[in-house]
Amino acid sequence: MKIEVWSDFVCPFCYIGKARLEDALKDFEEKDSVEMVYKSFELDPNAERNTGQNIHEKLAAKYGRSLEEARGMTANMTEQATMEGLDFQFDRMVPTNTFDSHRIAKFAESKGLGLPVAERFFKGVFTEGQDLGDHEVITKLAVEAGLEENDVTEVLAAGSYGD
C-alpha cells in the first residue's frame, strides 16, 4: 500500500497527522508493505522568507483575529501535539517561505532519506524554532538527518528540485 502525504513543514496539522499515522501503522499487521511518500505542499507559496512577525501576529493577520485569539489557536494545537508526544513551542516558531526546504526534502528522497529529513524539519520548526527559510538552517538540519553538506549546498545554490 502506498500512502501519499501532502504537507508543509510549517503546518501543525501535518506534523500531528504524521505522528498519528505512524502510531496507527505500528499496530497494522501489514505495516512492512506500506510505502509512505511525502509530497510537497506549500501552505503559502507567496510567504516572505523574513516576515518580521511572530507566528501569533502572522495568524492574527491571516485570519482576522486578535493576538489573544491567535494564541488560543496555537494553545489548542499545542495540546493536540502533546497528546501525540510532540513538543510544540509556538512562541519560538519562525514564519517563513518553505520552498527551499521542500527542494531539499525532494533531494533527500532521491538519497533514501526523505522521511528522516521531513522529521528533522518538522521538529526543527515546531520544537526548536528553526527558520526553514534560511539556507544555513536548512543545511544544518538536513546534515543532521544524514545528507552530505556539500550536496545540500549544491542543490540550494543550483536551484534544482524546484519543479
Secondary structure, 3 states (H helix, E strand, C coil): CEEEEEECCCCHHHHHHHHHHHHHHHCCCCHHHCEEEEEECCCCCCCCCCCCCCHHHHHHHHHCCCHHHHHHHHHHHHHHHHHCCCCCCHHHCCCCCCHHHHHHHHHHHHCCCHHHHHHHHHHHHHCCCCCCCCHHHHHHHHHHCCCCHHHHHHHHHHCCCCC
